[in-house]
Amino acid sequence: MPQYKLVLIANRDEFHERHSVPLALWEDYPNIYAGRDLKGKGTWLGVSSSGRVATVTNVRHGTDPGENPRSRGLIVSDFLNSDLNANAYIETLAEDSADYSGFNIIAYDGSEMAWHNNRTQQSAQDLKGVYTLSNAELDTPWPKAEKLRQQFKKIMKEELFVSAEPMFQILKDQSKAADEALPETHIDHALEKHLSSIFIRGDIYGTRCSSIITIDSSNNVDFHERSYNPNALSIGYEHVSFKIGSS
């Protein structure tokens, strides 16, 4: 689909008791469209009115900083407000990224895309193509990541235009990986199995929302977000649509 500059689909997995608000235009930063974590005041995924996009995931293992680490969600809003291109931002962030708990970030500035993992201190710049990201390094072949990649590429090959509903459906897959295919992230086997599905259903921790962002070649942005309760039932839907540079 060459008519799209960016197609990003993602699940946010988080503790259900952690309060957040759904996708909206932020009042204090009226160039940011994103959901918001009410504890850290940042976000897991957002887009700016100028077409910048960023998302973070946690890294499941590694040495964390001491008390009061910086909020990882603030990295996203900081990038969305920044004038640095994605490559330069990642290089700057890498210099003090040890001050945060483990994270991955993907940053897109409208033309360049870059990634950084602060636990392995690995980065990649000028990304093009199809990538997956979970709680390890970019393109780590965890079963759920590989399954999502295949399903995503199938939709992109078969459909002329990106429709939100097929993407929401593949993000809702609750099937678990086979025991022999589970990654080793130094957690209990039962928990590893529970976390191995694309969509995680759980009373305490699970998938809180699914998101789809598209930016086409005419700079039209569509941002869809569907929220879920612990029973995996939809409890909200938000949609933001705008043209970059129109305001």
FIKOLZA-1660 file (N, C-alpha, C; in steps of 0.1 Angstrom, whole numbers, plus 5000, padded with zeros to 4 digits):
% residues 247
   i   px   py   pz ch aa at
   1 5008 4988 5000  A  M  N
   1 5000 5000 5000  A  M CA
   1 5009 5013 5000  A  M  C
   2 5014 5016 4989  A  P  N
   2 5023 5028 4988  A  P CA
   2 5016 5041 4992  A  P  C
   3 5003 5041 4992  A  Q  N
   3 4996 5054 4995  A  Q CA
   3 4996 5057 5010  A  Q  C
   4 5002 5049 5018  A  Y  N
   4 5004 5051 5032  A  Y CA
   4 5018 5053 5036  A  Y  C
   5 5021 5064 5043  A  K  N
   5 5034 5067 5049  A  K CA
   5 5036 5058 5061  A  K  C
   6 5026 5056 5069  A  L  N
   6 5027 5049 5082  A  L CA
   6 5014 5042 5085  A  L  C
   7 5015 5029 5089  A  V  N
   7 5004 5022 5095  A  V CA
   7 5009 5016 5107  A  V  C
   8 5003 5019 5119  A  L  N
   8 5008 5014 5132  A  L CA
   8 4996 5008 5139  A  L  C
   9 4997 4996 5144  A  I  N
   9 4987 4990 5152  A  I CA
   9 4993 4985 5165  A  I  C
  10 4986 4986 5176  A  A  N
  10 4992 4984 5189  A  A CA
  10 4982 4980 5199  A  A  C
  11 4986 4972 5209  A  N  N
  11 4978 4969 5221  A  N CA
  11 4986 4976 5233  A  N  C
  12 4978 4981 5242  A  R  N
  12 4984 4986 5254  A  R CA
  12 4980 4976 5265  A  R  C
  13 4990 4970 5271  A  D  N
  13 4989 4961 5282  A  D CA
  13 4993 4968 5295  A  D  C
  14 4984 4967 5305  A  E  N
  14 4987 4975 5317  A  E CA
  14 4978 4970 5328  A  E  C
  15 4981 4973 5341  A  F  N
  15 4973 4969 5352  A  F CA
  15 4960 4977 5351  A  F  C
  16 4949 4970 5354  A  H  N
  16 4936 4976 5352  A  H CA
  16 4933 4987 5362  A  H  C
  17 4940 4986 5374  A  E  N
  17 4938 4996 5384  A  E CA
  17 4945 5009 5381  A  E  C
  18 4954 5009 5372  A  R  N
  18 4961 5022 5368  A  R CA
  18 4952 5031 5360  A  R  C
  19 4949 5042 5365  A  H  N
  19 4939 5051 5359  A  H CA
  19 4945 5058 5347  A  H  C
  20 4937 5059 5337  A  S  N
  20 4941 5066 5325  A  S CA
  20 4928 5072 5318  A  S  C
  21 4930 5081 5309  A  V  N
  21 4919 5086 5301  A  V CA
  21 4921 5082 5286  A  V  C
  22 4910 5081 5279  A  P  N
  22 4912 5077 5265  A  P CA
  22 4917 5088 5255  A  P  C
  23 4919 5084 5243  A  L  N
  23 4924 5092 5233  A  L CA
  23 4916 5105 5232  A  L  C
  24 4923 5117 5232  A  A  N
  24 4917 5130 5231  A  A CA
  24 4928 5140 5228  A  A  C
  25 4924 5152 5224  A  L  N
  25 4934 5163 5223  A  L CA
  25 4937 5168 5237  A  L  C
  26 4950 5169 5240  A  W  N
  26 4954 5173 5253  A  W CA
  26 4952 5188 5255  A  W  C
  27 4946 5192 5267  A  E  N
  27 4944 5206 5269  A  E CA
  27 4957 5214 5272  A  E  C
  28 4966 5208 5279  A  D  N
  28 4979 5215 5282  A  D CA
  28 4989 5214 5271  A  D  C
  29 4987 5205 5262  A  Y  N
  29 4996 5204 5249  A  Y CA
  29 4986 5202 5238  A  Y  C
  30 4980 5213 5232  A  P  N
  30 4970 5211 5222  A  P CA
  30 4975 5207 5208  A  P  C
  31 4987 5203 5208  A  N  N
  31 4992 5197 5195  A  N CA
  31 4993 5181 5196  A  N  C
  32 4989 5176 5208  A  I  N
  32 4990 5161 5210  A  I CA
  32 4977 5155 5211  A  I  C
  33 4975 5144 5203  A  Y  N
  33 4964 5135 5204  A  Y CA
  33 4969 5122 5210  A  Y  C
  34 4963 5118 5221  A  A  N
  34 4968 5106 5228  A  A CA
  34 4958 5103 5240  A  A  C
  35 4959 5090 5244  A  G  N
  35 4954 5087 5257  A  G CA
  35 4964 5092 5268  A  G  C
  36 4960 5091 5280  A  R  N
  36 4969 5097 5290  A  R CA
  36 4969 5088 5303  A  R  C
  37 4981 5085 5308  A  D  N
  37 4982 5078 5321  A  D CA
  37 4982 5089 5332  A  D  C
  38 4972 5088 5341  A  L  N
  38 4970 5098 5351  A  L CA
  38 4980 5098 5362  A  L  C
  39 4987 5087 5363  A  K  N
  39 4998 5087 5374  A  K CA
  39 5011 5094 5369  A  K  C
  40 5016 5090 5358  A  G  N
  40 5028 5096 5353  A  G CA
  40 5026 5108 5344  A  G  C
  41 5014 5110 5339  A  K  N
  41 5010 5122 5331  A  K CA
  41 5015 5121 5317  A  K  C
  42 5020 5109 5313  A  G  N
  42 5025 5107 5300  A  G CA
  42 5015 5099 5292  A  G  C
  43 5020 5092 5281  A  T  N
  43 5012 5084 5273  A  T CA
  43 5020 5072 5267  A  T  C
  44 5013 5062 5263  A  W  N
  44 5020 5050 5257  A  W CA
  44 5020 5051 5242  A  W  C
  45 5012 5060 5236  A  L  N
  45 5012 5062 5221  A  L CA
  45 5005 5075 5218  A  L  C
  46 5011 5082 5209  A  G  N
  46 5005 5095 5206  A  G CA
  46 5009 5100 5192  A  G  C
  47 5001 5110 5187  A  V  N
  47 5005 5116 5174  A  V CA
  47 5003 5131 5176  A  V  C
  48 5011 5139 5169  A  S  N
  48 5010 5153 5170  A  S CA
  48 5003 5159 5158  A  S  C
  49 4999 5171 5159  A  S  N
  49 4992 5178 5148  A  S CA
  49 5002 5180 5136  A  S  C
  50 5015 5179 5138  A  S  N
  50 5024 5180 5127  A  S CA
  50 5028 5166 5121  A  S  C
  51 5022 5155 5127  A  G  N
  51 5024 5142 5121  A  G CA
  51 5035 5134 5127  A  G  C
  52 5040 5138 5139  A  R  N
  52 5050 5130 5146  A  R CA
  52 5042 5120 5154  A  R  C
  53 5048 5108 5155  A  V  N
  53 5042 5096 5162  A  V CA
  53 5053 5090 5170  A  V  C
  54 5049 5086 5182  A  A  N
  54 5058 5078 5191  A  A CA
  54 5050 5069 5200  A  A  C
  55 5057 5058 5203  A  T  N
  55 5051 5048 5212  A  T CA
  55 5062 5042 5221  A  T  C
  56 5058 5038 5233  A  V  N
  56 5068 5031 5242  A  V CA
  56 5062 5017 5246  A  V  C
  57 5071 5008 5248  A  T  N
  57 5067 4995 5255  A  T CA
  57 5077 4993 5267  A  T  C
  58 5073 4986 5277  A  N  N
  58 5082 4982 5287  A  N CA
  58 5091 4970 5283  A  N  C
  59 5103 4969 5289  A  V  N
  59 5112 4958 5286  A  V CA
  59 5110 4949 5299  A  V  C
  60 5108 4936 5296  A  R  N
  60 5104 4927 5307  A  R CA
  60 5115 4924 5317  A  R  C
  61 5127 4925 5313  A  H  N
  61 5138 4921 5323  A  H CA
  61 5150 4931 5321  A  H  C
  62 5158 4930 5330  A  G  N
  62 5170 4939 5330  A  G CA
  62 5171 4947 5343  A  G  C
  63 5182 4954 5345  A  T  N
  63 5184 4961 5357  A  T CA
  63 5177 4975 5357  A  T  C
  64 5168 4977 5366  A  D  N
  64 5161 4990 5367  A  D CA
  64 5168 5000 5375  A  D  C
  65 5166 5013 5373  A  P  N
  65 5172 5023 5381  A  P CA
  65 5167 5023 5395  A  P  C
  66 5172 5032 5404  A  G  N
  66 5168 5032 5418  A  G CA
  66 5154 5038 5420  A  G  C
  67 5152 5044 5431  A  E  N
  67 5139 5049 5434  A  E CA
  67 5135 5061 5425  A  E  C
  68 5122 5062 5423  A  N  N
  68 5117 5074 5415  A  N CA
  68 5123 5075 5401  A  N  C
  69 5122 5064 5393  A  P  N
  69 5127 5066 5379  A  P CA
  69 5118 5075 5372  A  P  C
  70 5123 5081 5361  A  R  N
  70 5115 5090 5353  A  R CA
  70 5103 5082 5346  A  R  C
  71 5092 5089 5343  A  S  N
  71 5081 5083 5337  A  S CA
  71 5084 5080 5322  A  S  C
  72 5083 5068 5318  A  R  N
  72 5085 5064 5304  A  R CA
  72 5075 5071 5295  A  R  C
  73 5063 5073 5300  A  G  N
  73 5053 5079 5291  A  G CA
  73 5056 5093 5287  A  G  C
  74 5064 5100 5295  A  L  N
  74 5068 5113 5292  A  L CA
  74 5077 5114 5280  A  L  C
  75 5084 5103 5277  A  I  N
  75 5093 5103 5266  A  I CA
  75 5085 5105 5253  A  I  C
  76 5073 5099 5253  A  V  N
  76 5064 5100 5241  A  V CA
  76 5060 5115 5239  A  V  C
  77 5055 5121 5249  A  S  N
  77 5050 5135 5248  A  S CA
  77 5062 5144 5245  A  S  C
  78 5073 5141 5251  A  D  N
  78 5085 5150 5249  A  D CA
  78 5089 5149 5234  A  D  C
  79 5089 5137 5228  A  F  N
  79 5092 5136 5214  A  F CA
  79 5082 5143 5205  A  F  C
  80 5069 5142 5209  A  L  N
  80 5059 5148 5201  A  L CA
  80 5060 5163 5201  A  L  C
  81 5065 5169 5212  A  N  N
  81 5067 5183 5213  A  N CA
  81 5081 5188 5208  A  N  C
  82 5089 5179 5204  A  S  N
  82 5103 5182 5201  A  S CA
  82 5104 5186 5186  A  S  C
  83 5114 5194 5183  A  D  N
  83 5117 5198 5169  A  D CA
  83 5128 5189 5163  A  D  C
  84 5134 5180 5171  A  L  N
  84 5144 5171 5166  A  L CA
  84 5139 5160 5157  A  L  C
  85 5146 5157 5147  A  N  N
  85 5141 5145 5139  A  N CA
  85 5143 5132 5147  A  N  C
  86 5137 5122 5142  A  A  N
  86 5136 5109 5150  A  A CA
  86 5150 5104 5153  A  A  C
  87 5159 5104 5143  A  N  N
  87 5173 5099 5145  A  N CA
  87 5180 5107 5156  A  N  C
  88 5179 5120 5155  A  A  N
  88 5186 5129 5165  A  A CA
  88 5180 5127 5178  A  A  C
  89 5167 5126 5179  A  Y  N
  89 5161 5125 5192  A  Y CA
  89 5165 5112 5199  A  Y  C
  90 5166 5101 5192  A  I  N
  90 5170 5088 5197  A  I CA
  90 5184 5089 5202  A  I  C
  91 5193 5095 5195  A  E  N
  91 5207 5097 5199  A  E CA
  91 5208 5105 5212  A  E  C
  92 5200 5115 5213  A  T  N
  92 5200 5124 5225  A  T CA
  92 5194 5116 5237  A  T  C
  93 5183 5109 5235  A  L  N
  93 5177 5101 5245  A  L CA
  93 5186 5091 5251  A  L  C
  94 5193 5084 5242  A  A  N
  94 5202 5073 5246  A  A CA
  94 5212 5077 5256  A  A  C
  95 5216 5090 5257  A  E  N
  95 5226 5095 5266  A  E CA
  95 5222 5094 5281  A  E  C
  96 5209 5095 5283  A  D  N
  96 5204 5095 5297  A  D CA
  96 5192 5085 5299  A  D  C
  97 5191 5075 5290  A  S  N
  97 5180 5066 5291  A  S CA
  97 5181 5056 5302  A  S  C
  98 5192 5055 5309  A  A  N
  98 5194 5046 5320  A  A CA
  98 5186 5052 5332  A  A  C
  99 5181 5064 5332  A  D  N
  99 5174 5070 5343  A  D CA
  99 5159 5065 5343  A  D  C
 100 5155 5057 5333  A  Y  N
 100 5142 5051 5332  A  Y CA
 100 5142 5036 5335  A  Y  C
 101 5130 5031 5339  A  S  N
 101 5128 5017 5339  A  S CA
 101 5129 5012 5324  A  S  C
 102 5131 4999 5322  A  G  N
 102 5133 4994 5309  A  G CA
 102 5122 4998 5299  A  G  C
 103 5127 5002 5287  A  F  N
 103 5117 5006 5277  A  F CA
 103 5122 5005 5263  A  F  C
 104 5113 5003 5253  A  N  N
 104 5116 5005 5239  A  N CA
 104 5108 5018 5235  A  N  C
 105 5114 5025 5226  A  I  N
 105 5106 5036 5220  A  I CA
 105 5108 5035 5205  A  I  C
 106 5097 5038 5198  A  I  N
 106 5097 5040 5183  A  I CA
 106 5092 5054 5181  A  I  C
 107 5100 5062 5173  A  A  N
 107 5097 5076 5171  A  A CA
 107 5097 5078 5156  A  A  C
 108 5087 5085 5151  A  Y  N
 108 5085 5088 5137  A  Y CA
 108 5082 5103 5135  A  Y  C
 109 5090 5110 5127  A  D  N
 109 5089 5124 5126  A  D CA
 109 5082 5129 5113  A  D  C
 110 5076 5120 5106  A  G  N
 110 5070 5123 5093  A  G CA
 110 5077 5118 5081  A  G  C
 111 5090 5115 5083  A  S  N
 111 5098 5110 5072  A  S CA
 111 5108 5099 5077  A  S  C
 112 5113 5101 5089  A  E  N
 112 5123 5091 5094  A  E CA
 112 5117 5084 5107  A  E  C
 113 5120 5071 5108  A  M  N
 113 5116 5064 5120  A  M CA
 113 5128 5058 5126  A  M  C
 114 5128 5058 5140  A  A  N
 114 5140 5052 5147  A  A CA
 114 5135 5045 5160  A  A  C
 115 5143 5036 5165  A  W  N
 115 5140 5028 5177  A  W CA
 115 5152 5028 5186  A  W  C
 116 5148 5027 5199  A  H  N
 116 5159 5026 5209  A  H CA
 116 5154 5017 5221  A  H  C
 117 5163 5008 5226  A  N  N
 117 5160 5000 5238  A  N CA
 117 5170 5004 5248  A  N  C
 118 5166 5009 5260  A  N  N
 118 5175 5014 5270  A  N CA
 118 5182 5004 5278  A  N  C
 119 5177 4991 5277  A  R  N
 119 5184 4981 5285  A  R CA
 119 5195 4975 5278  A  R  C
 120 5194 4973 5265  A  T  N
 120 5205 4967 5257  A  T CA
 120 5213 4979 5251  A  T  C
 121 5208 4991 5251  A  Q  N
 121 5214 5002 5245  A  Q CA
 121 5215 5000 5230  A  Q  C
 122 5206 4993 5224  A  Q  N
 122 5206 4991 5210  A  Q CA
 122 5196 5001 5203  A  Q  C
 123 5200 5006 5192  A  S  N
 123 5192 5015 5184  A  S CA
 123 5192 5012 5170  A  S  C
 124 5182 5017 5162  A  A  N
 124 5181 5015 5148  A  A CA
 124 5175 5028 5142  A  A  C
 125 5180 5032 5131  A  Q  N
 125 5176 5045 5125  A  Q CA
 125 5171 5042 5110  A  Q  C
 126 5164 5052 5105  A  D  N
 126 5159 5051 5091  A  D CA
 126 5152 5038 5088  A  D  C
 127 5143 5034 5097  A  L  N
 127 5135 5022 5096  A  L CA
 127 5125 5023 5084  A  L  C
 128 5125 5013 5076  A  K  N
 128 5115 5012 5065  A  K CA
 128 5111 4997 5064  A  K  C
 129 5098 4995 5062  A  G  N
 129 5093 4981 5061  A  G CA
 129 5083 4978 5072  A  G  C
 130 5082 4965 5075  A  V  N
 130 5072 4961 5085  A  V CA
 130 5081 4956 5097  A  V  C
 131 5077 4961 5109  A  Y  N
 131 5084 4957 5121  A  Y CA
 131 5074 4953 5132  A  Y  C
 132 5079 4945 5141  A  T  N
 132 5071 4942 5153  A  T CA
 132 5079 4946 5165  A  T  C
 133 5072 4949 5176  A  L  N
 133 5078 4953 5189  A  L CA
 133 5069 4949 5200  A  L  C
 134 5075 4941 5209  A  S  N
 134 5068 4937 5221  A  S CA
 134 5076 4942 5233  A  S  C
 135 5081 4933 5242  A  N  N
 135 5088 4937 5254  A  N CA
 135 5102 4932 5254  A  N  C
 136 5107 4930 5242  A  A  N
 136 5122 4927 5240  A  A CA
 136 5127 4937 5229  A  A  C
 137 5137 4933 5222  A  E  N
 137 5142 4942 5211  A  E CA
 137 5133 4942 5199  A  E  C
 138 5135 4952 5191  A  L  N
 138 5128 4953 5178  A  L CA
 138 5129 4941 5170  A  L  C
 139 5118 4936 5165  A  D  N
 139 5117 4924 5156  A  D CA
 139 5122 4911 5163  A  D  C
 140 5122 4911 5176  A  T  N
 140 5124 4898 5183  A  T CA
 140 5113 4888 5180  A  T  C
 141 5116 4876 5175  A  P  N
 141 5106 4868 5170  A  P CA
 141 5097 4860 5180  A  P  C
 142 5092 4867 5190  A  W  N
 142 5082 4861 5199  A  W CA
 142 5070 4856 5191  A  W  C
 143 5064 4845 5195  A  P  N
 143 5053 4839 5188  A  P CA
 143 5042 4849 5185  A  P  C
 144 5038 4857 5195  A  K  N
 144 5027 4866 5192  A  K CA
 144 5031 4877 5182  A  K  C
 145 5043 4881 5183  A  A  N
 145 5048 4892 5174  A  A CA
 145 5048 4886 5159  A  A  C
 146 5053 4874 5158  A  E  N
 146 5054 4868 5144  A  E CA
 146 5040 4866 5139  A  E  C
 147 5031 4861 5147  A  K  N
 147 5017 4859 5143  A  K CA
 147 5010 4872 5139  A  K  C
 148 5013 4882 5146  A  L  N
 148 5007 4895 5143  A  L CA
 148 5013 4901 5130  A  L  C
 149 5026 4899 5128  A  R  N
 149 5032 4903 5116  A  R CA
 149 5026 4897 5104  A  R  C
 150 5024 4883 5104  A  Q  N
 150 5018 4876 5093  A  Q CA
 150 5004 4881 5090  A  Q  C
 151 4996 4883 5101  A  Q  N
 151 4982 4887 5099  A  Q CA
 151 4981 4901 5093  A  Q  C
 152 4990 4910 5098  A  F  N
 152 4990 4923 5094  A  F CA
 152 4994 4924 5079  A  F  C
 153 5004 4917 5075  A  K  N
 153 5009 4917 5061  A  K CA
 153 4998 4911 5052  A  K  C
 154 4991 4901 5057  A  K  N
 154 4980 4896 5049  A  K CA
 154 4969 4906 5046  A  K  C
 155 4965 4913 5056  A  I  N
 155 4955 4924 5054  A  I CA
 155 4960 4935 5045  A  I  C
 156 4973 4939 5047  A  M  N
 156 4978 4949 5038  A  M CA
 156 4980 4945 5024  A  M  C
 157 4981 4932 5021  A  K  N
 157 4982 4927 5008  A  K CA
 157 4969 4926 5001  A  K  C
 158 4959 4923 5009  A  E  N
 158 4945 4920 5003  A  E CA
 158 4936 4932 5002  A  E  C
 159 4939 4942 5011  A  E  N
 159 4929 4954 5011  A  E CA
 159 4936 4966 5004  A  E  C
 160 4927 4973 4997  A  L  N
 160 4932 4985 4990  A  L CA
 160 4934 4997 5000  A  L  C
 161 4925 4998 5010  A  F  N
 161 4926 5008 5020  A  F CA
 161 4926 5002 5034  A  F  C
 162 4932 5008 5043  A  V  N
 162 4933 5003 5057  A  V CA
 162 4919 5006 5063  A  V  C
 163 4913 4996 5068  A  S  N
 163 4900 4997 5076  A  S CA
 163 4903 4993 5090  A  S  C
 164 4898 5000 5100  A  A  N
 164 4901 4998 5114  A  A CA
 164 4897 4984 5119  A  A  C
 165 4885 4980 5115  A  E  N
 165 4879 4968 5121  A  E CA
 165 4888 4955 5118  A  E  C
 166 4893 4952 5106  A  P  N
 166 4901 4941 5105  A  P CA
 166 4914 4941 5114  A  P  C
 167 4919 4953 5116  A  M  N
 167 4931 4955 5124  A  M CA
 167 4927 4952 5139  A  M  C
 168 4915 4958 5143  A  F  N
 168 4911 4955 5157  A  F CA
 168 4909 4940 5159  A  F  C
 169 4904 4933 5149  A  Q  N
 169 4902 4919 5151  A  Q CA
 169 4915 4911 5153  A  Q  C
 170 4925 4914 5145  A  I  N
 170 4938 4907 5147  A  I CA
 170 4945 4911 5160  A  I  C
 171 4942 4923 5165  A  L  N
 171 4947 4927 5178  A  L CA
 171 4940 4920 5190  A  L  C
 172 4928 4914 5187  A  K  N
 172 4920 4908 5197  A  K CA
 172 4923 4893 5199  A  K  C
 173 4932 4888 5192  A  D  N
 173 4936 4873 5193  A  D CA
 173 4941 4869 5207  A  D  C
 174 4933 4860 5213  A  Q  N
 174 4937 4856 5227  A  Q CA
 174 4943 4842 5227  A  Q  C
 175 4947 4837 5216  A  S  N
 175 4953 4823 5216  A  S CA
 175 4967 4824 5222  A  S  C
 176 4971 4814 5229  A  K  N
 176 4984 4813 5236  A  K CA
 176 4994 4806 5227  A  K  C
 177 5007 4809 5229  A  A  N
 177 5018 4802 5222  A  A CA
 177 5020 4788 5228  A  A  C
 178 5025 4779 5220  A  A  N
 178 5028 4766 5225  A  A CA
 178 5040 4767 5235  A  A  C
 179 5040 4758 5245  A  D  N
 179 5050 4758 5255  A  D CA
 179 5064 4759 5250  A  D  C
 180 5067 4751 5240  A  E  N
 180 5081 4750 5235  A  E CA
 180 5085 4763 5227  A  E  C
 181 5075 4771 5224  A  A  N
 181 5078 4784 5217  A  A CA
 181 5079 4796 5226  A  A  C
 182 5076 4794 5238  A  L  N
 182 5076 4806 5248  A  L CA
 182 5090 4812 5249  A  L  C
 183 5090 4825 5249  A  P  N
 183 5103 4832 5252  A  P CA
 183 5108 4829 5266  A  P  C
 184 5120 4832 5269  A  E  N
 184 5125 4831 5283  A  E CA
 184 5128 4845 5288  A  E  C
 185 5119 4850 5296  A  T  N
 185 5121 4864 5301  A  T CA
 185 5123 4864 5317  A  T  C
 186 5126 4852 5322  A  H  N
 186 5129 4851 5337  A  H CA
 186 5117 4854 5345  A  H  C
 187 5105 4850 5340  A  I  N
 187 5093 4850 5349  A  I CA
 187 5087 4836 5350  A  I  C
 188 5077 4834 5358  A  D  N
 188 5071 4821 5360  A  D CA
 188 5065 4816 5347  A  D  C
 189 5066 4803 5345  A  H  N
 189 5061 4797 5333  A  H CA
 189 5046 4800 5330  A  H  C
 190 5038 4799 5341  A  A  N
 190 5024 4801 5339  A  A CA
 190 5021 4816 5334  A  A  C
 191 5029 4825 5340  A  L  N
 191 5027 4839 5336  A  L CA
 191 5032 4841 5322  A  L  C
 192 5043 4835 5319  A  E  N
 192 5048 4836 5305  A  E CA
 192 5038 4831 5295  A  E  C
 193 5031 4820 5298  A  K  N
 193 5021 4815 5290  A  K CA
 193 5009 4825 5289  A  K  C
 194 5005 4830 5300  A  H  N
 194 4994 4840 5300  A  H CA
 194 4997 4852 5292  A  H  C
 195 5009 4856 5292  A  L  N
 195 5013 4869 5284  A  L CA
 195 5017 4866 5270  A  L  C
 196 5015 4854 5265  A  S  N
 196 5020 4850 5252  A  S CA
 196 5010 4853 5241  A  S  C
 197 4998 4857 5244  A  S  N
 197 4988 4860 5234  A  S CA
 197 4989 4875 5230  A  S  C
 198 4984 4878 5218  A  I  N
 198 4984 4891 5213  A  I CA
 198 4976 4900 5221  A  I  C
 199 4964 4895 5225  A  F  N
 199 4955 4902 5234  A  F CA
 199 4955 4895 5247  A  F  C
 200 4958 4902 5258  A  I  N
 200 4959 4896 5271  A  I CA
 200 4946 4899 5279  A  I  C
 201 4939 4888 5283  A  R  N
 201 4927 4889 5292  A  R CA
 201 4931 4885 5306  A  R  C
 202 4928 4894 5315  A  G  N
 202 4931 4891 5329  A  G CA
 202 4924 4901 5339  A  G  C
 203 4921 4896 5351  A  D  N
 203 4914 4905 5360  A  D CA
 203 4923 4916 5366  A  D  C
 204 4936 4913 5367  A  I  N
 204 4945 4923 5373  A  I CA
 204 4953 4931 5362  A  I  C
 205 4958 4923 5353  A  Y  N
 205 4966 4929 5342  A  Y CA
 205 4961 4924 5329  A  Y  C
 206 4961 4933 5319  A  G  N
 206 4957 4928 5306  A  G CA
 206 4957 4939 5296  A  G  C
 207 4951 4936 5284  A  T  N
 207 4951 4946 5273  A  T CA
 207 4940 4956 5276  A  T  C
 208 4944 4969 5278  A  R  N
 208 4935 4979 5281  A  R CA
 208 4929 4986 5269  A  R  C
 209 4937 4987 5258  A  C  N
 209 4931 4993 5246  A  C CA
 209 4939 4988 5234  A  C  C
 210 4933 4989 5222  A  S  N
 210 4939 4987 5209  A  S CA
 210 4939 4999 5201  A  S  C
 211 4949 5002 5194  A  S  N
 211 4950 5014 5186  A  S CA
 211 4955 5012 5172  A  S  C
 212 4949 5020 5163  A  I  N
 212 4954 5020 5149  A  I CA
 212 4956 5034 5144  A  I  C
 213 4968 5037 5139  A  I  N
 213 4971 5050 5134  A  I CA
 213 4975 5048 5119  A  I  C
 214 4969 5056 5110  A  T  N
 214 4974 5056 5096  A  T CA
 214 4977 5071 5092  A  T  C
 215 4987 5072 5084  A  I  N
 215 4990 5085 5078  A  I CA
 215 4992 5082 5063  A  I  C
 216 4983 5088 5055  A  D  N
 216 4984 5085 5040  A  D CA
 216 4993 5095 5033  A  D  C
 217 4995 5093 5020  A  S  N
 217 5004 5101 5012  A  S CA
 217 4999 5116 5011  A  S  C
 218 4987 5118 5014  A  S  N
 218 4981 5132 5013  A  S CA
 218 4982 5138 5027  A  S  C
 219 4988 5132 5037  A  N  N
 219 4990 5137 5051  A  N CA
 219 4977 5137 5059  A  N  C
 220 4968 5128 5055  A  N  N
 220 4956 5126 5063  A  N CA
 220 4959 5116 5074  A  N  C
 221 4955 5119 5086  A  V  N
 221 4958 5111 5098  A  V CA
 221 4945 5106 5104  A  V  C
 222 4945 5093 5106  A  D  N
 222 4933 5086 5113  A  D CA
 222 4939 5079 5125  A  D  C
 223 4933 5081 5137  A  F  N
 223 4938 5075 5149  A  F CA
 223 4925 5069 5156  A  F  C
 224 4925 5055 5156  A  H  N
 224 4914 5048 5162  A  H CA
 224 4918 5042 5175  A  H  C
 225 4910 5042 5185  A  E  N
 225 4913 5036 5198  A  E CA
 225 4901 5029 5204  A  E  C
 226 4902 5016 5207  A  R  N
 226 4891 5009 5214  A  R CA
 226 4896 5004 5227  A  R  C
 227 4888 5007 5238  A  S  N
 227 4891 5004 5252  A  S CA
 227 4884 4991 5256  A  S  C
 228 4890 4984 5266  A  Y  N
 228 4884 4971 5270  A  Y CA
 228 4885 4971 5285  A  Y  C
 229 4875 4963 5291  A  N  N
 229 4875 4960 5305  A  N CA
 229 4882 4947 5308  A  N  C
 230 4884 4943 5320  A  P  N
 230 4891 4930 5323  A  P CA
 230 4885 4918 5317  A  P  C
 231 4872 4918 5313  A  N  N
 231 4866 4907 5306  A  N CA
 231 4867 4907 5291  A  N  C
 232 4876 4916 5286  A  A  N
 232 4878 4918 5272  A  A CA
 232 4866 4923 5264  A  A  C
 233 4857 4930 5271  A  L  N
 233 4846 4936 5265  A  L CA
 233 4849 4951 5262  A  L  C
 234 4845 4955 5250  A  S  N
 234 4847 4969 5246  A  S CA
 234 4839 4979 5255  A  S  C
 235 4846 4989 5260  A  I  N
 235 4839 4999 5269  A  I CA
 235 4841 5013 5263  A  I  C
 236 4846 5014 5252  A  G  N
 236 4848 5028 5246  A  G CA
 236 4855 5028 5233  A  G  C
 237 4852 5037 5224  A  Y  N
 237 4858 5039 5211  A  Y CA
 237 4860 5054 5209  A  Y  C
 238 4872 5057 5204  A  E  N
 238 4875 5071 5201  A  E CA
 238 4882 5071 5187  A  E  C
 239 4879 5082 5179  A  H  N
 239 4884 5083 5166  A  H CA
 239 4888 5098 5164  A  H  C
 240 4900 5100 5160  A  V  N
 240 4905 5113 5157  A  V CA
 240 4910 5113 5142  A  V  C
 241 4906 5123 5135  A  S  N
 241 4909 5124 5120  A  S CA
 241 4913 5139 5117  A  S  C
 242 4924 5141 5111  A  F  N
 242 4928 5154 5107  A  F CA
 242 4939 5154 5096  A  F  C
 243 4941 5165 5090  A  K  N
 243 4951 5167 5079  A  K CA
 243 4963 5174 5085  A  K  C
 244 4975 5169 5083  A  I  N
 244 4987 5175 5088  A  I CA
 244 4988 5189 5082  A  I  C
 245 4990 5199 5090  A  G  N
 245 4993 5212 5085  A  G CA
 245 4980 5220 5082  A  G  C
 246 4968 5215 5085  A  S  N
 246 4956 5221 5082  A  S CA
 246 4952 5232 5092  A  S  C
 247 4959 5232 5104  A  S  N
 247 4955 5241 5115  A  S CA
 247 4967 5248 5120  A  S  C
% end
